C-alpha cells in the first residue's frame, strides 16, 4: 500500500492524555518524538526520541524497539506536527507496509494534533505525563 498525507490519522492531546491513565484502546502505546535540536524544554513522559534528521537511518531500530515493547498504538509528533511529525509517520507507515514482519502492519499509527507545542500548553506542568518541562522556554518571545 502506498500511504499519503490523507491516510494519516490524528489524535488529540486530551485523548492521548487519557491513555496514560486508561491505556490505549488496543493495549499499549508509545510516543515517538521526532524533534531535532528543539527537543528542549520538555517532552512527553516515556517518549522515544528519534530525531527527524536521523529518522530514516534509525527506522529499523525504532521498529524493533516497538515490537520488543509489544506496542499496539504509536503516536508521532514534532513541535507542531505539521511537517516532521507527519513526514516521519509516512516513512514509518511505508516501511511497515513493505516489511515482511506482519506485526508491524497491524500497528495503529497516529500524529499528535498540534504537536508538543499544543501538548505543553495543556499538560506541560503535569508531571504525570510531561518530563523535564521548562516553562520559561515556552514563554519566551523571539
C-alpha positions as CSV (number, residue, x, y, z in Angstrom):
1,X,0.0,0.0,0.0
2,X,1.2,3.5,-0.8
3,X,0.5,6.0,2.0
4,X,0.0,9.7,1.6
5,X,-1.0,12.6,3.8
6,X,-4.7,11.8,3.5
7,X,-4.0,8.5,5.2
8,X,-2.7,10.0,8.4
9,X,-4.8,9.7,11.5
10,X,-4.6,12.4,14.2
11,X,-5.1,12.1,17.9
12,X,-5.9,15.0,20.2
13,X,-3.8,15.9,23.3
14,X,-6.7,15.1,25.7
15,X,-7.2,11.6,24.1
16,X,-3.5,10.9,24.4
17,X,-3.5,12.2,28.0
18,X,-6.3,9.7,28.8
19,X,-4.2,6.8,27.5
20,X,-1.7,7.5,30.3
21,X,-4.5,6.6,32.8
22,X,-6.5,4.1,30.9
23,X,-4.1,2.6,28.3
24,X,-4.8,2.8,24.6
25,X,-7.9,1.1,23.3
26,X,-5.9,-1.7,21.8
27,X,-3.4,-2.3,24.6
28,X,-0.2,-0.4,25.0
29,X,1.2,2.7,23.3
30,X,4.4,4.5,22.6
31,X,5.0,8.2,21.8
32,X,7.7,9.0,19.2
33,X,9.2,12.5,19.4
34,X,10.9,13.4,16.1
35,X,12.0,16.9,17.1
36,X,15.6,17.7,16.4
37,X,17.5,20.4,18.3
38,X,14.2,21.8,19.5
39,X,13.9,18.7,21.8
40,X,14.4,21.0,24.8
41,X,12.1,22.4,27.3
42,X,10.2,19.2,28.0
43,X,8.9,16.0,26.4
44,X,6.0,13.6,26.8
45,X,6.8,11.1,29.6
46,X,8.4,8.0,28.4
47,X,8.6,9.1,24.7
48,X,11.1,7.6,22.3
49,X,13.3,10.3,20.8
50,X,14.1,9.6,17.1
51,X,15.1,13.0,15.6
52,X,13.7,13.7,12.1
53,X,17.3,14.3,10.8
54,X,18.2,10.7,11.8
55,X,14.8,9.1,11.3
56,X,15.3,7.0,8.2
57,X,18.7,5.7,9.3
58,X,17.2,4.7,12.7
59,X,13.9,3.4,11.4
60,X,14.7,-0.3,11.8
61,X,15.8,0.3,15.3
62,X,12.5,2.0,16.1
63,X,10.5,-0.8,14.5
64,X,12.4,-3.4,16.6
65,X,12.0,-1.3,19.8
66,X,8.2,-1.1,19.3
67,X,8.0,-4.8,18.6
68,X,10.1,-5.6,21.7
69,X,7.8,-3.5,23.8
70,X,4.6,-5.1,22.4
71,X,3.2,-1.8,21.4
72,X,-0.2,-1.7,19.7
73,X,-0.6,2.1,19.1
74,X,2.1,4.6,18.1
75,X,1.8,8.4,18.3
76,X,4.3,10.6,16.4
77,X,4.9,14.3,17.0
78,X,7.3,17.1,16.5
79,X,6.9,20.7,17.7
80,X,3.7,21.5,15.7
81,X,3.0,18.2,14.0
82,X,2.8,19.9,10.7
83,X,5.9,18.8,8.8
84,X,8.4,16.5,10.6
85,X,5.8,14.5,12.5
86,X,3.6,13.7,9.5
87,X,6.7,13.1,7.3
88,X,8.2,10.6,9.7
89,X,4.8,9.0,10.2
90,X,4.5,8.4,6.4
91,X,8.1,6.9,6.3
92,X,7.1,4.6,9.2
93,X,3.9,3.5,7.6
94,X,5.5,2.9,4.2
95,X,8.4,0.9,5.8
96,X,5.9,-1.2,7.8
97,X,3.8,-1.9,4.7
98,X,6.9,-3.1,2.9
99,X,8.1,-5.2,5.8
100,X,7.9,-9.0,5.9
101,X,7.0,-8.8,9.6
102,X,3.2,-8.8,9.8
103,X,3.3,-7.4,13.4
104,X,4.4,-4.1,12.0
105,X,1.4,-4.0,9.6
106,X,-1.2,-4.1,12.4
107,X,0.2,-1.2,14.5
108,X,-2.2,1.7,14.8
109,X,-0.3,4.9,13.9
110,X,-1.3,8.5,14.8
111,X,0.1,12.0,14.8
112,X,-0.5,14.2,17.8
113,X,-2.5,17.2,16.7
114,X,-0.7,20.4,17.5
115,X,2.5,18.6,18.4
116,X,4.4,19.3,21.6
117,X,3.6,23.0,21.4
118,X,-0.1,22.2,22.0
119,X,0.7,19.4,24.5
120,X,2.8,21.7,26.7
121,X,0.0,24.3,26.7
122,X,-2.3,21.8,28.2
123,X,-0.1,19.4,30.1
124,X,3.4,20.9,30.4
125,X,3.2,21.2,34.2
126,X,1.5,17.8,34.6
127,X,4.5,15.8,35.8
128,X,2.5,12.6,35.4
129,X,2.7,13.0,31.6
130,X,5.4,15.5,30.9
131,X,9.1,15.3,31.8
132,X,11.9,17.9,32.0
133,X,9.4,20.8,31.4
134,X,10.9,24.3,31.4
135,X,8.1,26.8,31.3
136,X,10.5,29.7,30.6
137,X,11.4,28.3,27.2
138,X,7.8,28.2,26.2
139,X,7.1,31.7,27.5
140,X,10.0,33.3,25.6
141,X,9.2,35.8,22.8
142,X,11.5,35.5,19.9
